Amino acid sequence: MKKLIILPFLAIYLKANDSRVAMVAEYKSMFSKIGERRIGVDPRIIDAVKTPFVMVKKEQPKIVNGEVVKASSEFILQAMINKKAKINGKWYGVNDDIGDLKVVSVKNGVVWLKNSEFKKRLTMRKENAKISIK
């Protein structure tokens, strides 16, 4: 009777043990493939590939009439009264030149600067927007 009960359990154990042995053999096979030396791309081909990144050149400061002109992205609108705008600490009106840009419009909280290549929009920053004159 004991032999009859043990036989099914022994069969299940042996079958489970066989699957474990097969799994260990499969893992050993995978690890051996990982350890094999792989052939990659020739370094000369990699060196010949053009970089996908855009290289931004730092421009030298422009000097107009003996005054250093900041890049157009550095203009800060500080205040606006009537048709005058205070930009980077100086007051400008319509048709005034700021370096290579010209003030085209000063109205509705927006100042437009323009040159032959592009238009630039300046608006008040939030830190200055809460200032009120009493």
VOBA-1610 file (N, C-alpha, C; in pm, whole numbers, padded with zeros to 5 digits, always signed):
BEGIN
Met+00081-00119+00000Met+00000+00000+00000Met+00086+00126+00000Lys+00194+00121+00081Lys+00282+00238+00085Lys+00347+00261-00051Lys+00378+00155-00121Lys+00442+00168-00252Lys+00348+00234-00353Leu+00219+00205-00343Leu+00123+00262-00436Leu+00106+00412-00414Ile+00114+00458-00291Ile+00100+00601-00260Ile+00226+00676-00300Ile+00339+00615-00281Ile+00467+00683-00309Ile+00490+00697-00459Leu+00448+00603-00538Leu+00473+00607-00682Leu+00419+00733-00751Pro+00294+00773-00727Pro+00247+00897-00792Pro+00329+01020-00749Phe+00362+01030-00620Phe+00442+01144-00573Phe+00582+01142-00632Leu+00638+01023-00645Leu+00771+01009-00704Leu+00768+01050-00852Ala+00662+01014-00921Ala+00648+01051-01063Ala+00636+01203-01077Ile+00558+01266-00989Ile+00542+01413-00992Ile+00676+01480-00960Tyr+00747+01428-00861Tyr+00877+01485-00822Tyr+00978+01473-00937Leu+00982+01359-00998Leu+01077+01339-01109Leu+01044+01428-01229Lys+00914+01444-01257Lys+00872+01529-01367Lys+00909+01675-01337Ala+00886+01722-01213Ala+00923+01859-01174Ala+01073+01876-01178Asn+01145+01774-01134Asn+01290+01779-01135Asn+01343+01786-01278Asp+01280+01712-01371Asp+01320+01716-01512Asp+01299+01857-01570Ser+01187+01922-01534Ser+01162+02057-01586Ser+01262+02157-01528Arg+01302+02135-01403Arg+01404+02223-01344Arg+01537+02203-01413Val+01572+02080-01442Val+01698+02051-01511Val+01696+02113-01651Ala+01582+02102-01719Ala+01569+02161-01852Ala+01581+02313-01845Met+01520+02374-01742Met+01526+02519-01726Met+01669+02564-01697Val+01739+02492-01612Val+01879+02525-01582Val+01964+02514-01707Ala+01940+02412-01788Ala+02015+02395-01913Ala+01986+02511-02009Glu+01859+02556-02013Glu+01822+02669-02099Glu+01892+02797-02054Tyr+01895+02820-01921Tyr+01963+02938-01869Tyr+02113+02933-01898Lys+02174+02815-01883Lys+02316+02802-01914Lys+02344+02835-02059Ser+02254+02793-02147Ser+02267+02823-02289Ser+02257+02974-02315Met+02161+03039-02250Met+02146+03185-02267Met+02268+03259-02215Phe+02319+03219-02098Phe+02435+03287-02040Phe+02559+03267-02127Ser+02572+03150-02187Ser+02688+03128-02273Ser+02678+03214-02398Lys+02556+03235-02451Lys+02539+03323-02567Lys+02571+03468-02531Ile+02533+03510-02411Ile+02564+03646-02366Ile+02714+03666-02356Gly+02784+03563-02312Gly+02929+03573-02293Gly+03008+03571-02422Glu+02946+03532-02534Glu+03017+03529-02661Glu+03049+03670-02708Arg+03161+03685-02774Arg+03201+03814-02829Arg+03110+03849-02947Arg+03055+03969-02944Arg+02966+04014-03050Arg+03040+04107-03144Ile+03002+04104-03268Ile+03064+04190-03369Ile+02976+04315-03383Gly+03034+04431-03362Gly+02960+04555-03371Gly+02992+04630-03500Val+02960+04756-03502Val+02984+04841-03618Val+03130+04883-03619Asp+03185+04891-03737Asp+03323+04933-03754Asp+03338+05077-03703Pro+03437+05106-03619Pro+03454+05242-03564Pro+03469+05349-03672Arg+03520+05314-03789Arg+03533+05413-03897Arg+03396+05457-03946Ile+03301+05366-03947Ile+03165+05401-03988Ile+03102+05494-03885Ile+03124+05465-03759Ile+03070+05551-03653Ile+03131+05690-03661Asp+03261+05700-03685Asp+03327+05830-03696Asp+03277+05910-03816Ala+03232+05840-03920Ala+03186+05909-04041Ala+03043+05962-04029Val+02969+05918-03928Val+02831+05962-03911Val+02828+06107-03864Lys+02743+06187-03928Lys+02728+06327-03891Lys+02646+06337-03762Thr+02687+06424-03672Thr+02618+06440-03544Thr+02475+06492-03567Pro+02377+06439-03494Pro+02240+06485-03510Pro+02210+06611-03430Phe+02305+06658-03349Phe+02281+06772-03262Phe+02315+06903-03333Val+02238+07005-03304Val+02261+07137-03361Val+02364+07207-03275Met+02469+07254-03337Met+02573+07324-03265Met+02543+07474-03268Val+02526+07531-03150Val+02495+07673-03139Val+02626+07748-03115Lys+02652+07843-03202Lys+02773+07922-03186Lys+02743+08042-03098Lys+02830+08068-03003Lys+02814+08184-02917Lys+02863+08305-02994Glu+02773+08400-03012Glu+02807+08519-03090Glu+02886+08618-03006Gln+02973+08688-03073Gln+03048+08796-03009Gln+02954+08915-02993Pro+02968+08993-02886Pro+02879+09108-02868Pro+02898+09210-02981Lys+02785+09265-03028Lys+02791+09367-03133Lys+02814+09503-03070Ile+02892+09585-03140Ile+02918+09721-03094Ile+02865+09817-03200Val+02766+09898-03161Val+02707+09996-03251Val+02725+10133-03189Asn+02788+10224-03261Asn+02816+10360-03213Asn+02890+10358-03078Gly+02983+10267-03064Gly+03063+10259-02943Gly+02989+10198-02824Glu+02867+10146-02845Glu+02787+10090-02737Glu+02767+09941-02763Val+02786+09861-02659Val+02766+09716-02672Val+02616+09689-02678Val+02573+09619-02784Val+02433+09586-02802Val+02412+09442-02759Lys+02315+09420-02670Lys+02286+09285-02624Lys+02211+09208-02731Ala+02216+09075-02721Ala+02142+08990-02814Ala+01993+09018-02798Ser+01918+09000-02907Ser+01777+09035-02906Ser+01698+08957-02802Ser+01745+08841-02761Ser+01671+08763-02662Ser+01691+08816-02521Glu+01781+08912-02504Glu+01808+08965-02371Glu+01735+09096-02342Phe+01643+09137-02428Phe+01569+09260-02404Phe+01462+09234-02299Ile+01457+09322-02198Ile+01358+09309-02092Ile+01274+09435-02087Leu+01145+09417-02107Leu+01051+09529-02099Leu+01019+09552-01953Gln+01052+09674-01904Gln+01036+09703-01762Gln+00915+09790-01733Ala+00879+09879-01827Ala+00765+09968-01803Ala+00714+10023-01935Met+00588+10069-01934Met+00528+10132-02051Met+00442+10248-02004Ile+00463+10365-02063Ile+00379+10482-02035Ile+00357+10554-02167Asn+00230+10582-02198Asn+00190+10640-02326Asn+00250+10557-02439Lys+00326+10615-02527Lys+00387+10538-02636Lys+00536+10525-02617Lys+00577+10516-02491Lys+00718+10498-02455Lys+00732+10366-02379Ala+00847+10303-02397Ala+00874+10177-02329Ala+01012+10181-02268Lys+01022+10133-02144Lys+01151+10124-02077Lys+01202+09981-02098Ile+01310+09970-02178Ile+01368+09840-02213Ile+01512+09840-02165Asn+01544+09744-02079Asn+01679+09732-02023Asn+01728+09862-01959Gly+01638+09933-01893Gly+01676+10053-01819Gly+01677+10182-01898Lys+01644+10178-02027Lys+01640+10300-02110Lys+01502+10314-02173Trp+01460+10440-02194Trp+01329+10470-02252Trp+01342+10481-02404Tyr+01247+10418-02473Tyr+01244+10421-02619Tyr+01102+10451-02665Gly+01091+10519-02777Gly+00962+10545-02838Gly+00953+10474-02973Val+00838+10490-03038Val+00819+10428-03170Val+00921+10487-03267Asn+00978+10404-03351Asn+01081+10436-03451Asn+01219+10458-03391Asp+01237+10438-03261Asp+01371+10445-03202Asp+01445+10314-03230Asp+01578+10325-03242Asp+01659+10207-03268Asp+01718+10153-03138Ile+01715+10020-03125Ile+01782+09951-03014Ile+01879+09854-03082Gly+02002+09896-03097Gly+02099+09814-03170Gly+02056+09802-03315Asp+02040+09679-03364Asp+01997+09659-03502Asp+01846+09639-03514Leu+01772+09663-03406Leu+01626+09652-03407Leu+01563+09790-03396Lys+01440+09802-03444Lys+01367+09928-03438Lys+01237+09903-03364Val+01197+09998-03276Val+01070+09988-03205Val+00959+10020-03305Val+00873+09923-03331Val+00768+09939-03431Val+00636+09980-03366Ser+00606+09922-03249Ser+00477+09947-03186Ser+00490+09937-03035Val+00419+10029-02966Val+00411+10026-02820Val+00264+10047-02783Lys+00192+09937-02756Lys+00050+09949-02718Lys-00002+09818-02662Asn-00106+09828-02582Asn-00176+09714-02523Asn-00082+09619-02447Gly+00016+09673-02378Gly+00106+09591-02298Gly+00209+09514-02377Val+00224+09545-02505Val+00317+09474-02592Val+00403+09573-02668Val+00532+09543-02677Val+00624+09623-02758Val+00678+09531-02868Trp+00669+09579-02992Trp+00722+09503-03105Trp+00851+09567-03154Leu+00954+09484-03164Leu+01082+09526-03220Leu+01099+09453-03352Lys+01159+09521-03451Lys+01169+09459-03582Lys+01299+09498-03649Asn+01354+09405-03726Asn+01463+09437-03818Asn+01432+09368-03950Ser+01527+09363-04041Ser+01499+09307-04172Ser+01477+09156-04168Glu+01520+09090-04062Glu+01512+08945-04055Glu+01393+08892-03976Phe+01356+08958-03866Phe+01251+08904-03783Phe+01186+09013-03699Lys+01074+08973-03634Lys+01004+09059-03539Lys+01016+08997-03401Lys+01030+09080-03298Lys+01041+09032-03160Lys+00933+09099-03077Arg+00863+09017-02997Arg+00755+09068-02913Arg+00804+09072-02769Leu+00790+09186-02704Leu+00825+09200-02563Leu+00697+09225-02483Thr+00685+09155-02372Thr+00572+09178-02281Thr+00626+09198-02141Met+00542+09250-02055Met+00583+09274-01917Met+00599+09141-01846Arg+00699+09131-01763Arg+00717+09012-01681Arg+00621+09017-01563Lys+00589+08903-01508Lys+00496+08896-01397Lys+00544+08972-01276Glu+00676+08973-01251Glu+00728+09041-01133Glu+00706+09192-01142Asn+00700+09247-01262Asn+00677+09390-01279Asn+00530+09423-01301Ala+00449+09323-01330Ala+00309+09347-01363Ala+00229+09396-01243Lys+00274+09369-01121Lys+00199+09409-01002Lys+00230+09551-00958Ile+00322+09618-01026Ile+00358+09753-00989Ile+00247+09849-01033Ser+00205+09934-00941Ser+00103+10032-00976Ser+00153+10169-00936Ile+00117+10266-01017Ile+00157+10407-00990Ile+00036+10478-00931Lys+00052+10540-00811Lys-00060+10607-00745Lys-00039+10757-00748
//
